[in-house]
Amino acid sequence: MTEIDPSICPHSPGVYLFKDRRGRIIYVGKARDLRKRVGSYFRSADQLPQKTRVMLQHAGSLDYVLTGTEKEALLLESSLIKKHKPRYNVILRDDKSYILFRLDVHSTYPRLQLTRSVHRDGSKYFGPFTSANAARQTLKAVNRLFPIRKCRDSVFRNRTRPCLQYSMGRCLAPCVKDVPVQDYWRNIRRLELFLSGRSSELLKTLRKEMESASQDLDFERAASLRDQIRAVEATVEKQSVILPQGGDVDAVGLTRTRYGLALGVVFIRRGSLLDGRSFYWESAESVNGEEEAQEGAAEEESGDSRDLEQDRDILRTFLTQFYTANSYIPEEIVLPLAVRDTVLEDLLAERRGGPVALRAADSDRDKRLLDLAEKNARQGKPELADSPVPSSLAASLKLQYVPKRIEAIDASHLAGQGPVVGQVVLEEGRFKKDEYRQYKFQELEGSADDYAALAGWVRRRARSDQPAPEMLLIDGGKGQLAVVERAAGEAEGRDGSLPLRDTALVALSKGEETDLVFRPGRKNPLNLKKGDPVLLFLQNIRDNAHRFVLSRQKQSRKRETLQSELEGLPGIGQKTARQLWDHFGSMERIRELTREDLEALPGFGPKRAEKVLEGIRGQKTEDR
């Protein structure tokens, strides 16, 4: 480690950044007092956790950013971790929001909808669900149980006759019928009881109403209530009650495996186990070589007390990233150890709009929840499951270290038309589909010049907001590799730096018997035989890039053809053509549209629907 002097840091709140010898950020931390916090890293080695010792061995310099308050430091730390993805920070790779149910109680006739964001608008939220499929299955059950409207507000305002849901007895059709508000809200209150876990209270209410209907000789309504009671009972049987006294609690479990760090979260809502989620991070030691991993194995297994401080940092970082302003945050979070951080509690309370208690698992109740979370963590699939990184990757490809972020690119065109470069991303063995990109090059139209497209991709990629990859896989041979290498050495980022200069380049091309792997500075391909785990790993990534770029090209060509065909019709412009394409996807489907189909689209009223239908009917007549 290059000599770092902690005394350069002031006694002020802020964020400190350890960088390697190439200037890349490898660790970000926040501190109430920068000098004291950074100074704690420079104790004797036997007083430091193994992960910290490994990080310091690779640290070449230290930088810091002052903030006005500790809360500002916490927010800045979270932002920098997400942006730079330092290799020694715990990073929440899969940080998408989970699905919630939203009930707009301010509407006269509310509907239940799925959302991924919490807004402080007075609506009621129920969840979260980590599985979109599980959330939709629950929504289907709710739609069968409670006859409330399912249509969007725009459709609700413009509908002229009841839809199929009314005919099936699943909606009271307040859109066109005079439904008493109190009758509709009786169903809304039942729905709230169901989603709030107060099923026993709901069943008691339904049975009472059924008996009343039977006494009034309203046997049809009594039979309907009987069916509803049976459906609710069948649904409730599947729920697992964890806390008989009820309550909304999240429990976070933390455990170490031989492969890395595992963290599990379980969501308890109204006393019942709703869902769970597990996260996995490869250990810092395994990333940096077998010798370091062996050195730290004994300490990890012994559960040295020095890890407690590290675990608190891990939990604090996780909580900051996981519970965002758009998340559903419960009033109580159970943790495996005390995290005494009033700034973090204040931040979570601000995001929730109410107090949040961070509790160490001391009581028997809390220990049961923690045990459940830890089991969830141990049984969760490692994040490397999508495409496991071979242990011999660095050695086989002559790399200095195992890359965490890998990107793959493939240049493609259709007979010289529509030249594009597709980019896929793999982080720690997991494909990040939300970071896939397609770069179009209209200036190269008709040229079929893949080399120019690759060079253009490098220039545009260097100026993007995405973090630079540690390895770039190119679908091509020595020619494509040379073009990308030259462009990477010249392409400047927004700040004037050369962000792709240090990226390890690898090219994969077709050979007679097997694919060939090329690296810069080597005349001949690397000696990777057919079936080699590293070669299979590269082929998998390359094939993903190839499929991605081809599928996007086909979608784009189909969209352009359809929009061109639609835009020629009276009453249909570019915006309407794209809307019809996005929703229906083919001219065959569009030719069969009815007025009701169009009125169900956002922004379509009776007049606009009729105008578009006239254009479609005109084309059908011409086709005949």
HELIX and SHEET records of a PDB file:
HELIX    1   1 PRO A    6  ILE A    8  5                                   3    
HELIX    2   2 LEU A   34  GLY A   39  1                                   6    
HELIX    3   3 SER A   40  PHE A   42  5                                   3    
HELIX    4   4 ALA A   45  GLN A   47  5                                   3    
HELIX    5   5 GLN A   50  HIS A   58  1                                   9    
HELIX    6   6 GLU A   70  HIS A   84  1                                  15    
HELIX    7   7 ALA A  132  LEU A  145  1                                  14    
HELIX    8   8 ASP A  153  ASN A  158  1                                   6    
HELIX    9   9 LEU A  164  SER A  167  1                                   4    
HELIX   10  10 VAL A  181  LEU A  195  1                                  15    
HELIX   11  11 SER A  199  GLN A  215  1                                  17    
HELIX   12  12 PHE A  219  VAL A  236  1                                  18    
HELIX   13  13 ALA A  284  VAL A  287  1                                   4    
HELIX   14  14 GLU A  290  SER A  302  1                                  13    
HELIX   15  15 ARG A  306  PHE A  322  1                                  17    
HELIX   16  16 THR A  342  ARG A  352  1                                  11    
HELIX   17  17 ASP A  364  GLN A  379  1                                  16    
HELIX   18  18 GLU A  383  ALA A  385  5                                   3    
HELIX   19  19 LEU A  393  LEU A  397  1                                   5    
HELIX   20  20 LYS A  433  GLU A  435  5                                   3    
HELIX   21  21 GLN A  442  LEU A  444  5                                   3    
HELIX   22  22 ASP A  450  ALA A  462  1                                  13    
HELIX   23  23 LYS A  478  ALA A  488  1                                  11    
HELIX   24  24 PRO A  533  GLU A  567  1                                  35    
HELIX   25  25 GLN A  574  PHE A  584  1                                  11    
HELIX   26  26 MET A  587  ARG A  591  1                                   5    
HELIX   27  27 ARG A  595  GLU A  599  1                                   5    
HELIX   28  28 PRO A  606  ASP A  623  1                                  18    
SHEET    1   A 3 ILE A  25  ALA A  31  0                                        
SHEET    2   A 3 GLY A  14  LYS A  19 -1                                        
SHEET    3   A 3 SER A  61  LEU A  66 -1                                        
SHEET    1   B 3 LEU A 112  THR A 115  0                                        
SHEET    2   B 3 ILE A  99  LEU A 103 -1                                        
SHEET    3   B 3 LYS A 124  PHE A 129 -1                                        
SHEET    1   C 6 SER A 240  VAL A 241  0                                        
SHEET    2   C 6 SER A 272  GLU A 282 -1                                        
SHEET    3   C 6 GLY A 260  ARG A 269 -1                                        
SHEET    4   C 6 VAL A 249  ARG A 256 -1                                        
SHEET    5   C 6 GLU A 332  LEU A 335  1                                        
SHEET    6   C 6 ALA A 357  ALA A 360  1                                        
SHEET    1   D 6 ARG A 430  PHE A 431  0                                        
SHEET    2   D 6 GLN A 417  GLU A 427 -1                                        
SHEET    3   D 6 ARG A 405  LEU A 414 -1                                        
SHEET    4   D 6 MET A 471  ASP A 475  1                                        
SHEET    5   D 6 ALA A 504  SER A 509  1                                        
SHEET    6   D 6 LEU A 516  PHE A 518 -1                                        
SHEET    1   E 3 ARG A 430  PHE A 431  0                                        
SHEET    2   E 3 GLN A 417  GLU A 427 -1                                        
SHEET    3   E 3 ARG A 437  LYS A 440 -1                                        
END                                                                             
